[in-house]
Amino acid sequence: MKLATYQFKTLLNSGIKDAKSILFYGEEDLFVIEKVHTFLQGALKTKLSETLSIDAEKVLSKEVFLSDLLKERTLFEEEKKTIWLQRASEKTLPFIKEFLEDDHCSFFIVTADKYLKPSSKMRQYYEEERSLLSMGCFAPTLEDIKQKLGDIFRRENKTITPNLLTKLSEIFVRSPLVLEGEIEKLLTYTLSKSDILEQDIESCLSVNEVLGYDDLIDAFFDQNPKKTLHFFQVQLAEGGSSIGVLRTLIFNTRRLYALKCAQTEGKAIDQALMMVTPPIFSHQKDKVKRFLEKWPVKALESLLDSLIQVETFCKTSGDLANNVFEKVLLDFSKSRTH
């Protein structure tokens, strides 16, 4: 049975009932894992530590047999009611079918090693069987984030204006994996207040400053001096600091440099994009590939050296910091081919 988003939410409240297994798949591993954690806590009322996890490669190589895992769990870890098969592929489908044909008390979670197309045999098997569940895991939309935040604030008896809720949602739609931790900080910060104000968000959310520089960073790496200067001046006018922009720029330069080095070592670009931390999500890939084409390794090395020197200078020369950093922005946002 294929689950829609609203059906998954119902499942979290009502429990699994007669279902024996669920398949999670998606384009980004982090979103798949986040869905698994939500499912464990909501539908199964259990924890990751109480789940027996196994890599599908061990099943394929016959290093581990799923039936033996179940016996071991029953004998030695009776409290563990869930088995999680990770990185499953079409090759593991016969093993999964054989395991599910036997009656047992454990619930079986399967996560695929990649996005499964509708023609996938694994996906079709889970969607056609009534006792099995299938859930696609994708980056949340703005409306998904707004609804989730609205539910949290209502539960905590907090009020927030529609405009501010939209603004906060726009922050997290670009960085959804930090939502839980950041909102917990916001709720703690506003513990004695019923209203959430913009200054509360600006005061306690660590993602707010970095995400506010997106337009500037994009313009810089696109080598557009006019837009770069415009967004820098906008940041200063809105109370931002050159140090904040500088540190965000250093972070992004280091990430591009790591990707560029991986490319020079012969790694395919899609492979390299999966290696960096934090990860580069699907909606960012085209943009990052464009930046990599424009910035050679030597240019990124030179940029990093200059930014680190400017950071040291800005810490000791506050009055001149904005002017110095503005010059660096203009110099390096111009086309560099060597």
C-alpha positions in Angstrom: 0.0 0.0 0.0 1.4 3.3 -1.1 1.1 6.0 1.7 0.3 9.6 0.9 1.6 12.3 3.3 -1.7 12.6 5.2 -2.0 8.8 5.5 1.5 8.7 7.0 0.5 11.3 9.6 -2.6 9.2 10.5 -0.3 6.1 10.8 1.8 8.0 13.4 -1.2 8.5 15.5 -3.1 5.2 15.0 -0.2 2.8 14.9 0.6 0.0 12.4 -2.4 -2.2 13.1 -2.1 -5.3 10.8 0.9 -4.1 8.7 4.0 -6.3 8.8 6.6 -4.1 7.0 7.2 -0.6 5.6 9.5 0.5 2.8 11.1 3.9 2.8 12.8 5.4 -0.3 13.9 8.8 -1.6 16.6 10.9 -3.3 18.3 12.0 -0.1 19.4 9.5 2.6 18.9 12.1 5.3 15.3 12.6 4.5 14.7 8.8 4.5 16.4 8.4 7.8 14.4 11.3 9.3 11.2 9.6 8.2 12.3 6.3 9.8 13.0 8.0 13.1 9.6 9.7 13.0 8.0 6.4 12.2 9.8 4.6 15.1 8.8 7.3 17.6 5.2 7.8 16.4 3.8 4.6 14.9 5.9 2.1 16.9 6.4 4.1 20.0 10.0 2.8 20.2 13.6 4.2 19.9 16.4 3.7 17.4 18.4 2.0 20.3 15.6 -0.6 20.5 15.8 -1.5 16.8 18.0 -4.2 15.4 19.7 -2.8 12.2 21.4 -4.8 9.5 23.1 -3.7 6.2 21.6 -5.4 3.1 25.1 -6.3 1.9 25.5 -8.7 4.7 22.2 -10.4 3.7 23.3 -10.6 0.0 26.7 -12.0 0.9 24.9 -14.6 3.2 27.0 -13.3 6.0 23.7 -12.9 7.9 20.4 -14.6 7.4 17.2 -12.6 8.3 15.6 -15.6 9.9 18.7 -16.1 12.2 18.5 -12.4 13.2 14.9 -13.0 14.3 15.9 -16.0 16.4 18.8 -14.2 18.0 16.6 -11.2 18.8 14.0 -13.5 20.4 16.6 -15.3 22.5 18.8 -12.5 23.7 17.1 -9.2 23.0 13.5 -9.8 23.5 12.6 -6.2 24.0 13.6 -5.3 20.5 10.5 -5.6 18.4 11.8 -4.0 15.2 14.3 -5.1 12.5 15.6 -2.5 10.1 17.2 -3.6 6.8 19.3 -0.7 5.4 20.5 0.0 1.9 18.2 -2.6 0.3 18.2 -3.1 -3.5 16.2 -5.1 -6.0 18.7 -8.0 -5.3 17.5 -8.2 -1.7 13.8 -8.5 -2.7 13.8 -12.4 -2.7 15.3 -12.4 0.8 12.7 -9.9 2.0 9.8 -11.9 0.5 11.0 -15.1 2.1 11.3 -13.4 5.5 7.9 -11.8 5.3 6.2 -15.1 4.4 6.9 -16.4 7.9 4.8 -15.3 10.8 6.7 -13.4 13.5 6.1 -10.7 16.0 8.8 -8.3 14.8 8.0 -5.3 12.6 10.2 -5.0 9.5 11.5 -1.7 8.2 13.3 -1.6 4.8 15.2 1.5 3.5 16.3 1.4 -0.2 19.8 2.3 -1.3 18.5 4.8 -3.8 15.3 6.4 -5.2 12.9 3.7 -6.5 11.0 4.5 -9.7 7.4 3.4 -10.0 8.6 0.5 -12.2 10.8 -0.9 -9.4 9.9 -4.5 -8.4 10.6 -3.7 -4.8 8.2 -0.7 -4.8 5.5 -2.6 -6.7 5.7 -5.4 -4.2 5.2 -3.1 -1.3 2.5 -1.1 -3.0 0.4 -4.1 -4.1 0.4 -6.1 -0.8 -2.2 -5.0 1.7 -0.1 -5.9 4.7 2.9 -3.9 3.5 3.4 -0.1 3.4 5.4 2.1 1.1 6.5 5.7 1.7 8.4 8.1 -0.6 10.7 10.5 1.4 11.3 13.9 -0.2 12.4 17.3 1.0 9.5 19.1 2.6 7.7 21.9 0.8 7.1 25.4 2.3 3.5 24.3 3.1 4.8 21.2 4.8 7.0 23.3 7.0 4.3 25.8 7.8 1.9 23.1 8.8 4.5 21.4 11.0 5.4 24.7 12.7 1.8 25.6 13.2 1.1 22.3 14.8 4.0 22.7 17.2 3.1 26.2 18.2 -0.6 25.3 18.8 0.5 22.3 20.9 2.8 24.6 23.0 0.1 27.4 23.2 2.2 29.8 21.3 0.9 32.4 18.9 2.7 33.7 15.8 1.5 36.1 13.1 0.9 34.5 9.6 3.7 36.7 8.1 6.2 35.7 10.7 5.2 32.0 10.3 5.9 32.2 6.6 9.2 33.9 7.1 10.3 31.2 9.7 9.1 28.5 7.3 11.2 29.9 4.5 14.2 29.6 6.7 13.6 25.9 7.4 12.5 24.8 4.0 16.2 25.5 3.0 17.5 23.6 6.0 14.7 21.2 7.2 17.0 18.8 9.1 17.8 21.4 11.8 14.1 22.3 12.4 13.5 20.2 15.5 16.6 21.4 17.4 16.2 25.0 16.4 12.5 25.2 17.4 13.3 23.5 20.7 15.7 26.4 21.3 13.0 28.9 20.3 10.4 27.4 22.7 12.9 27.4 25.5 13.8 31.0 24.8 10.1 32.1 24.8 9.1 29.8 27.7 7.4 32.6 29.7 5.8 34.3 26.7 2.7 33.4 24.7 3.6 35.4 21.6 6.6 34.6 19.3 8.1 37.8 17.9 10.6 38.4 15.1 13.2 39.6 17.6 12.9 36.2 19.4 13.7 34.4 16.2 16.7 36.7 15.5 18.0 36.4 19.0 18.1 32.6 19.4 18.1 30.8 16.0 21.6 30.0 14.8 20.4 29.2 11.3 18.9 32.6 10.7 22.1 34.5 10.1 23.7 32.0 7.7 20.5 31.5 5.7 20.0 35.2 5.4 23.1 35.5 3.3 22.0 33.1 0.5 21.5 35.8 -2.2 24.8 37.4 -1.4 26.7 34.1 -1.5 25.0 33.0 -4.8 25.8 36.4 -6.4 29.5 36.1 -5.3 30.1 32.7 -6.6 28.3 33.5 -9.8 30.9 36.3 -10.1 28.4 39.1 -10.3 30.1 42.1 -8.6 27.1 44.4 -8.9 24.7 42.0 -7.2 27.3 41.0 -4.6 27.8 44.6 -3.5 24.1 45.3 -3.5 23.3 42.3 -1.2 26.3 43.1 1.1 25.0 46.7 1.6 21.5 45.4 2.2 22.9 43.1 4.9 24.7 46.0 6.6 21.6 48.2 6.4 19.5 45.5 8.1 22.0 45.3 11.0 24.1 42.5 9.7 27.9 42.4 10.1 30.8 41.9 7.7 32.1 39.2 10.1 28.9 37.2 9.7 29.0 37.4 5.9 32.7 36.6 5.9 32.4 33.5 8.0 29.6 32.2 5.8 31.7 32.9 2.7 34.6 31.0 4.2 32.4 28.0 5.0 31.0 27.9 1.5 34.5 28.4 -0.1 35.9 25.5 1.9 33.0 23.3 0.7 33.5 24.2 -2.9 37.3 23.7 -2.6 36.7 20.2 -1.2 34.4 19.4 -4.1 37.0 20.8 -6.6 39.7 18.7 -5.1 37.6 15.6 -5.3 37.0 16.3 -9.0 40.7 16.7 -9.7 41.2 13.3 -8.0 39.0 11.8 -10.7 35.7 11.5 -8.8 32.5 12.1 -10.7 30.7 15.3 -9.7 27.6 13.5 -8.4 29.8 11.3 -6.3 31.7 14.3 -5.0 28.5 16.1 -4.1 27.5 13.2 -1.8 30.8 13.3 0.1 30.7 16.8 1.6 29.3 17.8 5.0 26.7 19.3 5.3 25.4 17.4 2.3 24.3 19.2 -0.9 20.7 18.4 -1.6 19.1 17.8 -5.0 17.7 21.3 -5.4 21.2 22.8 -4.9 23.1 20.6 -7.2 22.8 22.5 -10.5 23.8 25.7 -8.8 26.9 24.2 -7.1 27.9 22.6 -10.4 27.7 26.0 -12.0 30.0 27.5 -9.3 32.5 24.7 -9.8 32.8 25.4 -13.5 33.5 29.1 -12.7 36.1 28.6 -9.9 39.4 26.7 -10.6 41.3 25.2 -7.7 43.9 28.0 -7.6 41.3 30.7 -7.5 39.6 29.0 -4.5 42.9 28.6 -2.7 43.7 32.3 -3.2 40.2 33.2 -2.1 40.5 31.2 1.1 43.9 32.7 1.9 42.5 36.2 1.5 39.3 35.6 3.5 41.3 34.2 6.4 43.6 37.2 6.4 40.6 39.6 6.2 38.9 37.8 9.1 42.0 38.4 11.3 42.0 42.0 10.2 38.3 42.6 10.8 38.6 41.3 14.4 41.1 44.0 15.3 40.0 46.9 13.1 36.2 47.2 13.4 36.0 50.7 11.8 37.7 49.6 8.6 36.3 46.0 8.4 33.4 46.8 6.2 35.5 48.7 3.7 38.2 46.1 3.5 35.8 43.2 3.1 33.8 45.1 0.5 37.0 45.4 -1.6 37.7 41.7 -1.3 34.1 40.9 -2.3 34.4 43.0 -5.4 37.9 41.7 -6.4 37.0 38.1 -6.1 33.5 38.2 -7.4 34.9 39.1 -10.8 35.7 36.3 -13.3 38.8 34.4 -12.4 40.1 31.7 -14.7 43.6 31.1 -13.3 
